[in-house]
Amino acid sequence: LFYVLLLFLGIVSLWWRWRAKDRMKVTNLTGKYIFITGCDTGFGNMAAKIFDKKGFRVFASCLTETGARELKAVTSKQLQTVLLDVRDSDNVKKVAAWVKAEVQSEGLWGLINNAGIMGPSAPTDWLDIEHFREPIEVNLIGLINVTINMLPLIKKAKGRIVNVSSVGGRLAFSSGGYFPSKFGVEGFNDSLRRDMKAFGVKVCCIQPGLFKTALSNPARTMKAKEVIWKKLSPDIKKQYGEEYFQKDAAKKQKLAKICLNKDISPVLQCMEHALTSLHPRTHYIVGKDAKLFWNPLSRMPAIIQDFLLLRNRVELAVSHAK
């Protein structure tokens, strides 16, 4: 009993020390420069507003003039918006040069790579290469391009890079280009973190589950899928069956209701911790679904993953499985 008590006290002591270390903050961050991509809606939009209120000098990149104008209307004069399409290399270079002129010798304390798109989510044999190309161009190539162009400024400030990935970067629970793009983000994030350690730059990765944002809008996702379904060859439609689309939509809606996190503030809290903590975490897993189901499942053997994920699939009209 004595040894059990000793072990228990040891575990509590370690946990307490970890919590104390986790709460330690970097001082004198007011007025530091941070750059956030994808600020039209969702996580990026909310992050720009919150970090502006906290005294950071925010550069908020938006894809559209409407997004930039609406954000500027509800934030301080200190926040600056800039139009950026992360797929456009010339645009990325010009924006990086503009940021360099603004921050001068101070450098850039934080880069939050948040811009992303879902792309069509449909069985692989429904898709062509362009369906894969767009999410990979935005979510992975765009993220890498922004990072390498901003890197000299972040190294100068010994700052932080926060990459918004997804729990879908750990487990591909659907098809399409989104999941390969996020697996790529995870690989880039890990190699970058190790490369930057020598320069005092900390690199963090946020892995949200399914949150209620424009990215995860189920109506938009199903509409894109329906467009693809209508263009499929008669052979593929016959293999899947005419009722497949409706049955699959019903199953996906049911799963979304179970998994959807309506409050996006936990993601913002992780961003803040990554930017302001003296000891930021390498990975932040966010959302009930991510913590309780997707992340644990990602660590299980493939046979268990396949069994559980295939239970949510609609049976095909013509089965070719042996």
Residue pairs with C-beta under 8 A, 6 or more apart in sequence:
21 278
21 279
22 277
22 279
22 281
23 277
24 277
24 278
24 279
25 276
25 277
25 278
26 276
26 277
26 278
29 55
29 56
29 109
29 275
29 276
30 55
30 56
31 55
31 56
31 57
32 56
32 57
32 106
32 109
32 110
32 157
32 159
33 56
33 57
33 59
33 99
33 102
33 103
33 106
33 107
33 108
33 109
33 110
33 157
34 51
34 56
34 57
34 58
34 59
34 108
34 109
34 110
34 111
34 112
34 275
35 58
35 59
35 61
35 99
35 108
35 110
35 111
35 112
35 150
36 44
36 47
36 48
36 51
36 58
36 59
36 60
36 61
36 112
36 114
37 44
37 61
37 84
37 86
37 112
37 113
37 114
37 115
37 142
37 143
37 146
38 44
38 61
38 62
38 63
38 114
38 115
38 116
39 45
39 47
39 48
39 60
39 61
39 62
39 67
39 68
39 71
39 81
39 114
40 62
40 63
40 64
40 66
40 67
40 68
40 71
41 67
41 213
41 214
42 114
42 213
42 214
42 215
42 264
43 114
43 164
43 208
43 211
43 213
43 264
43 267
43 268
43 271
44 60
44 112
44 114
44 115
45 67
45 71
46 264
46 265
46 268
47 112
47 114
47 268
47 271
48 58
48 60
48 71
48 75
48 79
49 71
49 74
49 75
50 268
50 272
51 58
51 272
51 275
52 58
52 75
52 76
52 78
52 79
53 76
54 272
56 109
56 110
57 78
57 79
57 80
58 75
58 78
58 79
58 80
59 80
59 81
59 82
59 99
59 102
60 68
60 71
60 75
60 79
60 80
60 81
60 82
61 81
61 82
61 83
61 84
61 95
61 115
62 68
62 71
62 81
62 82
62 83
62 84
63 83
63 84
63 85
63 115
64 83
65 83
68 81
68 82
68 83
69 81
71 79
71 81
72 79
72 81
80 102
82 95
82 98
83 91
84 91
84 92
84 95
84 115
84 146
85 91
86 92
86 115
86 138
86 142
86 143
86 145
86 146
87 137
87 138
87 141
87 142
89 145
92 142
92 145
92 146
92 149
93 149
95 149
96 146
96 149
96 150
96 153
99 108
99 150
99 153
100 152
100 153
103 153
103 157
105 156
106 156
106 157
107 153
107 154
107 155
107 156
107 157
107 158
107 159
108 150
108 153
108 154
108 156
108 157
108 159
109 154
109 157
109 159
109 160
109 275
110 154
110 159
110 160
110 161
110 162
110 275
111 146
111 147
111 150
111 154
111 159
111 160
111 161
111 162
112 162
112 164
112 271
112 275
113 143
113 146
113 147
113 161
113 162
113 163
113 164
114 164
115 138
115 139
115 142
115 143
115 146
116 135
116 138
116 139
116 164
116 181
116 215
117 134
117 135
117 138
117 139
117 178
117 215
118 135
118 178
118 215
118 216
118 221
119 131
119 132
119 134
119 135
119 176
119 177
119 178
119 181
120 127
120 131
120 176
120 177
120 224
120 225
120 228
121 174
121 175
121 176
121 178
121 221
121 224
121 225
122 131
122 175
122 176
122 225
122 228
122 229
123 175
123 240
124 175
124 176
125 236
126 228
126 229
126 232
126 236
127 175
127 176
127 177
127 228
131 176
131 177
131 228
132 176
132 177
132 180
133 177
134 177
135 176
135 177
135 178
135 180
135 181
136 177
136 180
136 181
136 184
138 181
139 178
139 181
139 182
139 184
139 185
140 181
140 182
140 184
140 185
140 188
143 163
143 185
143 188
144 188
147 161
147 163
147 188
147 192
154 160
154 161
154 201
155 196
155 199
155 201
158 199
158 200
158 201
159 201
159 202
160 201
160 202
160 203
160 204
160 274
160 275
160 280
161 192
161 196
161 201
161 202
161 203
161 204
162 204
162 205
162 206
162 271
162 274
162 275
163 185
163 188
163 189
163 203
163 204
163 205
163 206
164 206
164 208
164 267
165 182
165 185
165 186
165 189
165 205
165 206
165 207
166 178
166 182
166 185
166 207
166 208
167 207
167 208
167 209
167 285
167 287
167 289
167 290
167 294
167 295
167 298
168 174
168 178
168 179
168 182
168 294
169 179
169 182
169 183
169 185
169 186
169 207
170 186
170 207
170 294
170 295
170 298
171 294
171 295
171 297
171 298
171 305
172 179
172 180
172 183
173 179
173 294
173 309
185 205
186 205
189 203
189 205
190 205
192 203
193 202
193 203
193 204
193 282
196 202
196 203
202 274
202 280
203 282
204 274
204 280
204 281
204 282
204 283
204 284
205 282
205 283
205 284
206 267
206 270
206 271
206 274
206 283
206 284
206 286
207 283
207 284
207 285
207 286
207 290
207 295
208 261
208 267
208 286
208 287
208 290
209 259
209 261
209 286
209 287
209 288
209 289
209 290
209 291
209 294
210 216
210 256
210 259
210 260
210 261
210 287
210 289
211 260
211 261
211 262
211 264
211 267
211 287
212 260
212 261
212 262
212 264
213 264
214 220
216 256
216 260
218 252
218 253
218 256
221 252
222 249
222 252
225 245
225 249
226 245
229 237
229 245
238 317
238 318
239 316
239 317
239 318
239 320
240 316
240 317
241 316
241 317
241 318
242 317
243 317
244 314
244 316
244 317
247 314
248 313
248 314
251 312
251 313
251 314
255 312
258 289
259 288
259 289
259 293
260 289
261 287
261 288
261 289
266 286
266 287
267 286
267 287
270 284
270 286
273 280
273 281
273 284
274 280
274 281
274 284
285 291
285 295
297 304
297 305
297 308
298 305
